[in-house]
Amino acid sequence: MDFLIMNHLGLPILSILIFLPLVGALVLLALRGDEAVRLWTLVITLVNAAISLPLYWMFDPTTPRYQFGEHASWIPALNIHYTLGLDGISLLLVLMTTLIMPLCVLGSWKYIATRVKEFMFCLLVMETSMLGVFAALDFVLFYVMWEAMLIPMYLIIAVWGGPRKVYASVKFFLYTLAGSVLLLVAIIALYLSQGTFSIPALMGQSYSSDFQLLVFGAFFLAFAIKVPMFPFHTWLPAAHVEAPTAGSVILASVLLKMGTYGFLRFCLPITPQATVDVLPFVQWLSIAGIIYGGFTALAQQDMKKLIAYSSVGHMGFVTLGIFVLNQRGIEGAILQMINHGITTGALFFCVGMIYERTHSRDLATAAGIGRFMPIYVTFLTFFSLSSLAFPGTNSFVGEFLILAGSFMDNKILSACAIPGAVLAAAYMLRLLQRVIWGGTNNPDHTGLMDLSLREVVVLAPLLLFVFWIGLGASPFTEVMHASVGHLVNQTTVAAKAGGLSLAGIAPW
């Protein structure tokens, strides 16, 4: 247990964070009236966000050990424990999850008009499962939380989605379930090898090369589907397009990050030799995703599809940063996970706001609204500039660190990633031009109302983080520095012990 700094606050703060939304969801069942349901859900998510914020200031960034630890025996016969903890990698993901959920509730205030109680119930259950994934330090607990988010997300798409919601929800379910089965196989293999489900205890152990390759393969496919990496991405555009706005935001901001979090938490420290063996394959697969996502987004007329395909390219940058295996690249990847959650989540909110007014996501229908919705297009402009990694915005910092890390590892690889940034500028500027100015024959938008106060409150916090990270990212990178340094050292030392060449892989 030397990996865990136990919680001495007098309260099991991580358990409260995880299970407060679930308790709120159960109370929700007894409420009557849609307004009461919405208000209760907003209060629960705001309280959870307020509870999570002190974790940042109480967190010790000088140690890579897991903090705010909680440990209790769960199923002693199988050596299964209820173990929770956060390090510098998972802390930011937990904070992003708790801060995005109240915005999802506000963003759905008018968008969801039927079965409101059931929708809000699904949102709260989702929050419990997502926070559990990032805080769990026992594989069984992790897997339970990983699977728990599948049903509510399926229902969000299948019940409140668009015209092809059945197709999109079934495809999402089948892809995710296939990944979950592979993840379970890897977990069982590790348990049979070491006799424990403790995630930190399984790191740095000596496994044979063949065993590592098999476990890595199962992990990789499970997490590549979740990211999703090219060519496992085909479920994502359908899910994004058909999901209601809050569903798309949760998918983009949190669920996709579970895949990249899995790469960092499991693949690198548990199977380091296999990771190094397949580095070129994963790196070039990331480049393929960056280029494919950019070109496909450029061809879209549906704004939601455009942003969905842009996610494939942006997450390609994240996986590239992870698998260059140096501190600069991995820190850039983690920061870009946060940036993507902020920026792409905001863009999906923006598309939802237009859809509420015009009942269309087509670029031609939205052409020329800049004259009638100046506040809206101001927000849209800044989020679009962030998406294309304009200097001074959050995404610029993350992409810069990733490209710097990949340049240290492989200059050709880094050069091949640059067209992805150019493509991002092309499709986002095209989106802006059409929406703000349009052409000479724009639809009549005289009846459109600009953003309400509620909608401004949804977008303003996200815009704050766009500039906060873009102009001063050190508060976000400092908390992860020790954890990432330990991860890089853990991976490279274990790989070297296996006799593998690590030329070009260095902390800085």
N, C-alpha and C positions, 0 to 999 in steps of 0.2 A: 504493500500500500504506500510505498515511498513516492509513487508517482502522483499521489492525491493529497492536496492540502485541504483538510477537512473544514467544513463550514463552522465557524464559531460565532455566528451572528445571533444565535438564540432562536432563529427561525430557519426552517428548511426552505430557503428562498427559491431554489430551483424547482423543488416539488410544487411550491405555490404557483410559480410561473407556469408550469406545465399543466397543472390540474385545475387551476382557477377557471379557465375557459370551459372545461368539461363540466364543472359544477354549475357554471353559469348556463350552460346548454341544458342541463337537467331542470334548473329552475325555470328556464324559458318555456318548458312544456306546460307549466301551470298558468302562464300569462294569457290574457285575452286582449285582443285588439292589436292591429298591425303597428300602430304608433308606439305602444308600450313595448312591443317586441323589439322594434328598431332601437328604441332608447335604451333598453336593458342591455342589448348586445353592444351598443356603443359604449356604455358605462363600463362593462366588463373588459372590453378591449383597451379602453383608455386606462383603467386601473392597472391592467397587466403591463401596459407600456410604462406607466409611472413606476411600477415595482422594478422593472428591468433596468431603468436608467441608472440607479445607483451602482449597479454592477460594474459599470465602466469606471467610475471613480474609485471603487474599492478594489479593482483588479490590480494586481502587482505585475507590471510588464517586464520585470527583470528576471522572472523565472519561467521556464517552459512547463512547469508542473501544472496539473489541472487544479483549478481553484473552485471555491464554494462547494467542496465535495460533500456528497451524501453517500453512505454505504450501509446496506442492510442485507441480511440473508433473505433470499426469496424462495428458492427451491434447493435446499441443501443437498438432497440426494444426487442432483445433477450439477452441483457446483455453480448454480445460477444465482446471481446477486442483483439487487437493485442498487446500481452504482451510477451516480451522476457527477459531472464536473465540467468545467469550461476552461479552455486554454485560449491563447491569443487568436487562434484560427476560428474557433466556434463562437467566441464572444460576440464578434461583429455580426455574425449570421443570426444569432439569437436576438440581438438588438434590432436588426433590420426587420425580422419577422414580427416582433411585438409592435414596432412603429408603423408597419404597413397595414396591419389588420384594422385599426380604427378608420383608416382612410378607405379601406375596402367597404366597410359598413356605411360610411358617409356616401361613397360613390354609388352605392346600391340603393340609396334612400328612396328614390323615385323610379329607378330602373327596374327594380323587382317589385311588381305589384300583385303577384299571385303567390300563394303558399309562402308568405313572408316568414312565418315562424319556422317552417322546415328549412328554408334557405339559411336563415341566421343560425339555426342549430348546426347545419353543415359547416358554416364558417367557424364556429367555436370549436367543434370537434377537430376541424382541420388545424386550428392553431395549436391545440394540445399535441397532436401527432407531430407537427413540424418542429415544435420546440423540443419534444422528446427525442427526435432524431439527432438534433445537434448537441444535446446534453448527455445522451446515454453513453456509458462507458462499459456496458455489458452487451454482448452481441445479441442475446435473446431479447433484452429490453429494446435494443436498437431495432431489431427486426419486427417486433410487435408494433413499435411506433411507425416504422417504415410502411408496414402493411395497413395500419389504421387509417392512413390518409387516403388510401386508394378508393374506398367506398364513398366517402363524402365528395371527393372530387369527381368521381364518376356520376354521382347524382346531380351535382351542380351543372355538369354539362348536359346530362340526359334529360333533366326535368326543365331547366331554365335556359337551355341553349337555343340555337337558331334552327333553321329548317332542316339541316342535316345532322341534328343533334344525336340521333340514335347511332348513325355511322361513326361520328366522331368519338362518342363516349365508349362504344364497344372497341374501337381501335385503340383508344387510350388505355382501356382496361387490359386488353390482350397483350399489348406491348409491355406495359408495366408489370403485368403478372408474369410474363416470360422472364423479365429481368429479375423479379423477386424469387422465382424458382432457382435461378442460377446463383443468386446471392445466398439462398439457404443452403445450397450444395456446398459452397465455399465455407460457410460458417460451420457446417457439420464436419467437413474435412479437417478444419483447424481444431475443432474440439476433440476429434478422435486422435489427432496428432499430439496435442498438449494437455488434454484433460481439463481445459478451462474455457469459459466464454469471455473472460476479461479481455477487453480490447487492448489496454496498455500492456498486459502481461504477454500477449501474443506478438507484440512488436519486438523486433530485434532478436527473435529466436532463430536458431539454426535449422533451416529446412533444406531438403535436397533440391537441386535445380529442377528436376522433373515435377516435384510436388509444387514448387513455387509457380512454375509455368501453368499448371492446371488450376491452381487457386487464383492466380492473376487473371487467367482467361475467363473464369466465371465472374470474378469481380468486375473485370473490364467490360464485359458484355452487359452486365446488370447496370453499371453506372453510365456506360456509353448510351444506352437506351434512355436513361433518365435525363441526360444532359440536354438534348440528345445530340450525339455526334453524327456527322455524315458517315455512312449512309443509313443510320438508324433513326433518322429524323422525321420520317414521313408521317408519324402520328401527330407531330407538334402543330403544323399549320392548320390541320383540320380541327384539333382541339381548341386552338386559339380562336379561330374564326367562329366556331359555333358556340363557344362558352360565353356566358354573360360577362360583363366588364370585370366584375370582381374576380371571377374565375380566371380570366386571362391574366389579370394582375398577379394573382397568387401563383399561377403557373410560371410566369416570367420572373417574378421577384424572388420566389422561395423554392418552388418544387424543382426547377432546373438546377438549382445550386446544390441540391442533395446529391446529384451525380458527381459534380466536381468535388464536393466535400468528401464523398466516398473515395475518390482517387487519392486525395490528400491524407485522409485518416487511415485508409486500409492498404491501398496498392503500394504506395511508396514505402511506408515503414514495415509492413508485414512481408511483402514480396519484393525486396529491393533488387535482387539479382535478376528476376524475371522482368522487372520494370526497365532495368538498363538494357536487357536483351532486346526488348521490343521498342526502345526509344525511337529509332528512325521511323518505324511504321506508324506509331501514334503521332509523332510530330508531323509527318506528311499527310496523315489523315486530317489533322487539325488544319493544315494549309488548304486542303481540298474543301473542308467545310467553310473556311473563310471566303474562298473564291466563289464556291457554289452559292452560298448564302447571299453574297453581294449581287451576283448576276441575276439570281432568281428574284430577289427583292426589287431589283431595277425593272423587272418586267411586269410587276403587279399593278393593277388598277384598283384593287380592293385595299384600302388603307390598313385594315387589320392583317391581311395576308402579307402586305409589305413589311410591317413591323414583325410579324411572326417569322418570316424568312430572314430578316435582319438578325433575329436572335440566334439563328444557326451560325451566322458569320461571327457575331460577337462572342458566342460561347466557344467558337473555334480559337479565338484569341486566348480565352481562359485556359483551355486544355493545352495550348501551345506553351503558355507560361508555366503551367504545372510541370510539364514533361521536358523542360530544358534543365530541370534539376539544379538550378542555382537560386540563391536567396532573392536576387533581384527579380527574376522571372516569377517565382512563386508568390512573392509579396505583391507583384503587379497583378497576378492572376486572382488572388484573394480580394484585392482592392477592386478589380474589375468585376468580380462577382457582386460586390456591393453596388458598384456603379451601374451595372446592368439592371439590377433590381430596382434602383431608383429611377433611372432614365426610361427604360422600357416599360416599367409599370406606369410611369407618368404618361407616356405616349398612348398606352392602352386606355387610360382614363380619358385622354383627349379624344380618342376615336369614339369612345362610348358617349361622350358629351355631344358630339356631332350626331351620332346615331339616334340619340334621344330626340333631337330636333328635326332631323330630316328622314329618319328611318331608312337610311342608306349609308353604306361605307364606301361608296364608289367615289373616286377622285373627281370624276366629272360632275357629280351631284354637289360636292363640297366646293367646287371651283369658285373663287372670288369672294369668299365670306369675310375676307380681311376688312372690307369697308364697313361691315355690319357687326362684327364681333372683334373689336380691337384688343380687348383684354385676353380673349381666348387665343388669338394668333400671337400675342406677345409670349404667353406661356409656351405655345407650340414651337415658336422660333427657338427659344432657349433650350427646350428639351431636344429639339432636332439637332441643334449645334452640339449639344452634349453627345448625342448618338453618333455623330460623325467625328467625335473626339477633337473638337475645336479647342485650341489653347485657352486656358482659363477655366475650362469646365472639368468635371470630375473624370470623364472617360479619357481625357487626354493624359492624365497622370498615370492611369492604369495601363493604357496601351503603350505609353512611353517606357514604363518599367518592363513590360513584357517584351517589347522589341529590343530593349537594351539587353535583357537577359538572353534572348534568343540570338542576338548578335555575338555575344560572348561564346555561345555554344556552337553556332553554325551560321556563318555570315550569309551563305546562300539561302538557308532557311529563312533568316530574317528578311532578306530581300524579297523573297516570294510572298511574305505576309503583307508587304506594303501595298500591293494593289487592292487588298481588302479595305484598307483605309480610304483609298481613292474611290472605290465603289460605294462605300458608305456615304461619302460626300455627294456622289452622283444621285443616289436614290433619295437621300433626305432633302437635298436642295430641290430636286424635282417635286417632291411632296410639298415642300414649302411654297414653291412657285405656283403650283396649281391651286393650293388651298387659299393662299393670301390674295393672289392677283387673278389667276385663271386665264381666260382668253377673252376674245371679243364677243362671245355669245354665252355668257355665264347664266346659270339658272337665277330665278328671282329669289333673292334672300331677304327681301325687305321685312318679312315677318319674323325673322330670327331674333331671338333675345340673346344678349351677351351673357357671360357667366354670372350665375347667382353667387351670393356670399358663400353658400355651402360648397359650391364647386371651386371657388377660389381657395377655401380652407383646405380642400382636398389636395390641390396642386401646389400651394405655397410652401408647405414643409419640404416637398420633394425638390422644389427649385432652390430652397435654402441649401440643401445638401449638394446640389449640383455645383454651386459656387464655393461652398465651404471646403469640400474636398478638392475642387479645382484650384483654389487659391491657397490652401493651407492643409495639405494632406497628412502632415506629420502626426496629428492626434490619432489618426486611423492606422498609420503604418507602425507607429511606436508600440502599440499594444500587441502586434503580431510578431515583432522582430525576434524576440527570444524563442518563441514557439517555432517559427519558420527556420531559424538557425539550427535548432535542435533537430527538426525534421530532416533538413538537408544533411546534417552531420550523421544522423542515424541511418539514413539511406545510403550515403556514400561509403561510410565505414563498413556497413554490412555487405555492400556490393564488392568493395575491395577485398574483404575477407574471402569472398567467393572467387577471387582471382580474375575479376573483370576489369577491363580498361575503362577508366573514367576521364579520359582526356577531354579537356574543355569544360568539365563540370567542376565548378569552384563556387565557394560562398559568394564571392563578389568579383 
